[in-house]
């Protein structure tokens, strides 16, 4: 029973829920109308930075080249007490309309947003990171969705590039493409769960102060849904980021994200009430909670499979499949053919993400959390 329950839990998180969304969205999308294009509200772009001197000038230039009326776009860089030349470089562009808001004391990204958010002059706030390079049409693509009255936040998507030759990173790219597809389907039936922290927009009036340990790209959307609004994925709004240089850096980044995600879900468990929040409660459980339980299902699957290995050919096959999968995750991909290399990279990414979730649970159980961050070397 434990073996099949664990296998079902894993399958539901990565196969069952997406399949349910596809069927649901097929019927739901017929009754939905597209919002009216051409809406150009006043926008404040907030870029969070800490010690980003290596990439900050490129980000500023990228921002100044955005295709959006300059008199309707307020550009604000929020510095969490940077100690390198980041603030100095930003200040050089003051005459171009680039504003620097510096907060002393290394208070953390979330606390900086709590301070900067209420000062925004735009009716729409767009959140970005220093290492995210926006497509020129990204702001326009985000804001036109707000012509729908009940849309409270709109998320874009990130395309990941490897540092070598700026090529698309297959493993990370496939995982984020999977996430984007989930958000797209969720948007069709109601509201997507969470946003892409590098590129998402909200109605300023819906911003609510966050706790210092909150993960802003999940908690801000959750608070907006709690106010009766919904979120949409806009597929044409995208940005580019380089992946981190080492797998260990990516692992620690995932631990930080998952630890804060766990805390966010615990603090907003009331949204799992289907009587009050309807389909969103189902989506939140299926998209976030079930995914956070997968590492425990994986451990249980290995343990029970070992006990059942001689009980029949199906368990022998399951054991062989698991062993092969984890051996692929442990192997190198450098000299493998393209399709095998992609499969190995995906197994490696899946395993790394679930190890990060498990480690994040351990840190949460010990009461550890994250408030500040260090920019990864990319």
C-alpha positions in Angstrom: 0.0 0.0 0.0 2.8 2.4 0.9 4.7 1.6 -2.3 1.7 2.3 -4.6 0.6 5.3 -2.5 4.1 6.9 -2.9 4.2 6.2 -6.6 0.7 7.7 -7.0 1.8 10.8 -5.1 4.8 11.4 -7.3 2.8 10.7 -10.5 0.1 13.1 -9.4 2.4 16.0 -8.7 4.2 15.7 -12.1 1.7 14.0 -14.4 -1.8 13.8 -12.9 -2.2 17.5 -12.0 -1.0 18.7 -15.4 -3.4 16.2 -17.1 -6.3 17.4 -15.0 -5.5 21.0 -15.9 -5.4 20.2 -19.6 -8.8 18.7 -19.5 -10.2 21.4 -17.3 -8.7 24.2 -19.4 -10.0 22.7 -22.6 -13.6 23.4 -21.5 -12.9 26.5 -19.4 -11.1 28.5 -22.1 -14.1 28.6 -24.4 -16.0 30.9 -22.2 -13.2 33.4 -21.6 -12.6 36.5 -23.6 -9.3 38.3 -24.2 -8.7 41.6 -22.5 -8.5 44.8 -24.6 -5.0 45.6 -25.8 -3.5 49.1 -25.9 -3.8 49.9 -22.2 -0.8 52.1 -21.1 -1.0 52.8 -17.3 1.7 54.5 -15.3 4.2 51.8 -14.4 6.9 51.6 -11.7 9.7 49.1 -12.4 11.4 48.1 -9.2 14.8 46.3 -9.5 16.2 44.7 -6.4 20.0 44.7 -6.1 22.8 43.8 -3.7 26.4 44.0 -4.8 25.7 43.6 -8.5 28.5 45.8 -10.0 29.3 43.1 -12.6 25.9 43.1 -14.2 24.2 46.3 -13.1 25.2 48.6 -16.0 24.0 46.1 -18.5 20.7 45.9 -16.6 20.3 49.7 -16.6 20.9 49.9 -20.4 18.5 47.1 -21.0 15.9 48.9 -18.9 16.3 52.2 -20.7 15.8 50.4 -24.0 12.4 49.1 -23.1 9.6 49.9 -25.5 7.3 51.8 -23.1 6.6 55.6 -23.0 9.3 57.1 -20.8 6.8 59.6 -19.2 4.8 56.5 -18.1 7.7 54.5 -16.8 9.3 55.1 -13.4 12.6 53.2 -12.9 13.6 52.5 -9.4 16.7 50.4 -8.2 16.3 49.3 -4.6 19.7 48.6 -3.0 19.9 46.5 0.1 23.0 48.2 1.5 25.3 47.3 -1.3 29.0 47.5 -0.4 30.6 47.5 -3.8 30.2 50.0 -6.7 26.6 49.1 -7.5 25.0 52.2 -6.1 27.7 54.4 -7.7 27.0 53.0 -11.1 23.2 53.4 -10.7 23.7 57.0 -9.6 25.5 57.9 -12.9 22.1 57.4 -14.7 20.1 59.7 -12.5 19.8 62.2 -15.4 18.2 59.4 -17.5 15.4 59.1 -15.0 16.9 56.1 -13.1 16.2 56.4 -9.3 18.2 54.8 -6.6 16.6 54.0 -3.2 19.3 52.7 -0.8 18.4 51.0 2.5 21.1 50.6 5.1 21.6 47.7 7.4 21.3 44.7 5.0 17.6 44.3 5.8 16.8 41.9 3.1 15.0 42.1 -0.3 11.5 41.7 1.2 12.0 44.5 3.7 13.4 46.8 0.9 10.2 46.1 -1.1 8.0 47.0 1.9 9.8 50.3 2.0 9.9 51.0 -1.7 6.5 49.7 -2.8 4.3 52.4 -1.1 6.5 55.1 -2.7 5.9 53.9 -6.3 4.1 56.4 -8.4 2.8 53.9 -10.9 -0.6 52.2 -10.6 1.2 49.1 -11.8 4.4 47.8 -10.1 6.7 45.5 -12.0 9.3 43.5 -10.0 12.6 42.5 -11.5 16.2 41.4 -10.6 19.5 42.8 -11.6 20.6 39.8 -13.7 17.3 39.6 -15.7 17.4 41.1 -19.2 14.0 42.0 -20.4 12.7 41.7 -23.9 11.9 45.2 -25.3 8.2 44.5 -25.3 8.0 42.9 -21.9 6.4 45.8 -20.0 3.7 46.3 -22.6 3.0 42.6 -22.7 2.6 42.5 -18.9 0.4 45.5 -18.4 -2.2 44.9 -21.1 -3.7 42.1 -19.0 -4.7 44.5 -16.4 -7.6 45.7 -18.6 -9.4 42.8 -16.9 -10.8 44.2 -13.7 -10.3 41.1 -11.6 -6.7 40.5 -12.7 -4.5 41.4 -9.7 -1.1 40.2 -10.9 0.5 39.1 -14.2 3.6 37.0 -14.5 6.0 36.6 -17.4 8.6 33.9 -17.7 12.3 33.5 -17.7 14.4 31.8 -20.4 17.7 30.5 -19.0 20.9 30.6 -20.9 24.2 28.9 -20.2 27.2 31.2 -19.9 29.0 29.3 -22.6 27.9 30.8 -25.9 24.6 32.1 -24.5 22.9 28.8 -25.5 19.7 27.7 -24.0 20.2 25.6 -20.9 18.2 22.4 -21.6 17.7 20.9 -18.1 16.8 24.2 -16.4 14.9 25.4 -19.5 12.8 22.2 -19.6 11.9 22.5 -15.9 10.9 26.1 -16.2 9.0 25.4 -19.4 7.0 22.8 -17.4 6.3 25.4 -14.7 5.2 27.9 -17.4 2.8 25.4 -18.9 1.3 24.7 -15.5 0.8 28.5 -14.9 -0.7 28.9 -18.4 -3.3 26.2 -17.8 -4.0 27.5 -14.3 -4.6 31.0 -15.8 -7.2 29.5 -18.1 -9.3 28.0 -15.3 -8.9 30.8 -12.7 -5.6 32.0 -11.3 -2.0 30.8 -11.6 -0.3 30.0 -8.4 2.7 32.2 -7.8 4.8 34.3 -10.2 8.2 34.4 -11.7 10.3 36.6 -9.4 12.3 38.0 -12.2 9.3 39.4 -14.2 5.9 40.0 -12.7 3.5 42.9 -12.2 0.8 43.8 -9.7 -1.8 46.5 -9.1 -0.1 48.8 -6.6 -3.3 49.1 -4.5 -3.2 45.3 -3.8 0.3 45.3 -2.3 0.3 44.3 1.3 3.4 44.4 3.6 5.3 41.2 3.8 7.2 39.5 6.6 11.0 39.7 6.2 11.3 36.0 5.6 8.6 35.9 2.9 9.4 34.9 -0.6 7.9 37.8 -2.5 7.0 36.0 -5.8 4.8 33.6 -4.0 3.5 35.6 -1.0 2.5 38.7 -3.0 0.4 36.6 -5.4 -1.2 34.7 -2.5 -2.1 37.9 -0.7 -3.6 39.2 -3.9 -5.7 36.1 -4.4 -6.9 36.4 -0.8 -8.3 39.8 -1.7 -10.5 38.2 -4.4 -8.3 38.9 -7.4 -6.5 36.4 -9.7 -3.2 36.1 -11.6 -2.4 35.4 -15.2 0.6 34.2 -17.1 1.5 36.4 -20.1 3.6 34.1 -22.4 4.8 37.0 -24.6 6.4 38.7 -21.6 9.8 37.2 -21.0 13.4 37.9 -19.8 16.7 36.1 -20.1 19.0 35.0 -17.3 22.2 33.1 -17.2 22.3 30.0 -15.1 24.6 29.8 -12.1 28.1 28.4 -12.8 28.0 25.4 -10.5 25.4 22.9 -9.5 26.2 23.6 -5.8 25.2 27.2 -6.2 22.0 26.1 -7.9 21.4 23.6 -5.1 21.7 26.3 -2.4 19.5 28.6 -4.4 16.8 26.0 -4.5 17.1 25.3 -0.8 16.6 28.9 0.0 13.6 29.1 -2.4 12.0 25.9 -1.0 12.6 26.8 2.6 10.8 30.1 2.1 8.0 28.4 0.1 7.3 26.0 2.9 7.1 28.9 5.3 4.8 30.8 3.0 2.4 27.9 2.6 2.3 27.3 6.3 1.5 31.0 6.9 -1.2 31.0 4.2 -2.7 27.6 4.9 -6.1 29.3 5.0 -6.1 29.5 1.2 -6.3 25.7 1.1 -10.0 26.0 2.2 -12.0 24.9 -0.9 -15.2 26.2 0.6 -13.9 29.8 0.7 -11.4 29.8 -2.1 -12.8 27.2 -4.5 -10.6 25.9 -7.3 -7.6 28.0 -6.1 -7.4 25.8 -3.0 -7.2 22.7 -5.2 -4.6 24.4 -7.5 -2.5 25.6 -4.5 -2.4 22.1 -3.0 -1.7 20.4 -6.3 0.9 22.8 -7.6 2.8 23.6 -4.4 2.0 21.3 -1.5 2.0 18.0 -3.5 5.4 19.0 -5.0 6.9 19.6 -1.6 5.8 16.1 -0.5 7.5 14.3 -3.4 10.9 13.8 -1.7 9.2 11.9 1.1 7.3 9.8 -1.5 10.6 9.1 -3.3 12.3 7.9 -0.1 9.3 5.7 0.7 9.3 4.3 -2.8 12.9 3.2 -2.5 12.5 1.7 0.9 9.3 -0.2 0.1 10.7 -1.3 -3.3 13.7 -2.9 -1.6 11.4 -4.9 0.7 9.2 -6.0 -2.3 11.9 -6.6 -4.8 11.4 -10.4 -4.8 7.6 -10.2 -4.6 7.0 -10.1 -8.4 8.4 -8.9 -11.7 6.6 -5.5 -11.4 8.6 -4.7 -8.3 11.8 -5.9 -9.9 11.2 -3.7 -12.9 10.4 -0.8 -10.6 13.7 -1.3 -8.7 15.6 -1.5 -12.0 14.0 1.7 -13.2 14.7 3.6 -10.0 18.3 2.5 -10.0 18.8 3.5 -13.7 17.2 6.9 -13.1 19.5 7.7 -10.2 22.6 6.4 -11.9 21.7 8.7 -14.8 21.4 11.6 -12.4 24.9 10.8 -11.0 26.5 10.4 -14.4 28.3 13.1 -16.5 26.6 14.2 -19.7 29.6 15.7 -21.6 30.3 12.9 -24.0 26.8 11.4 -24.4 24.6 11.7 -27.5 22.1 14.6 -27.5 18.9 12.8 -26.5 20.6 10.7 -23.8 22.4 13.8 -22.4 19.1 15.7 -22.2 17.5 12.7 -20.3 20.5 12.6 -17.9 20.3 16.3 -17.4 16.6 16.1 -16.6 17.1 13.3 -14.1 19.9 15.2 -12.5 17.8 18.4 -12.2 14.8 16.4 -10.8 17.0 14.7 -8.2 18.7 17.9 -7.3 15.5 19.8 -6.9 14.0 17.1 -4.6 17.2 16.9 -2.5 16.9 20.7 -2.1 13.3 20.3 -1.0 14.2 17.7 1.5 17.1 19.8 2.9 14.7 22.8 3.0 12.3 20.8 5.2 15.1 19.9 7.6 16.0 23.6 7.9 12.4 24.5 8.4 12.1 21.9 11.1 15.1 23.4 12.8 13.6 26.9 12.6 16.1 28.2 10.1 15.0 30.7 7.4 16.4 33.1 4.9 16.1 36.9 5.0 19.0 38.2 3.0 20.6 36.8 -0.2 23.9 36.8 -2.0 23.9 37.2 -5.8 25.0 34.0 -7.4 28.1 34.1 -9.6 26.8 33.5 -13.1 
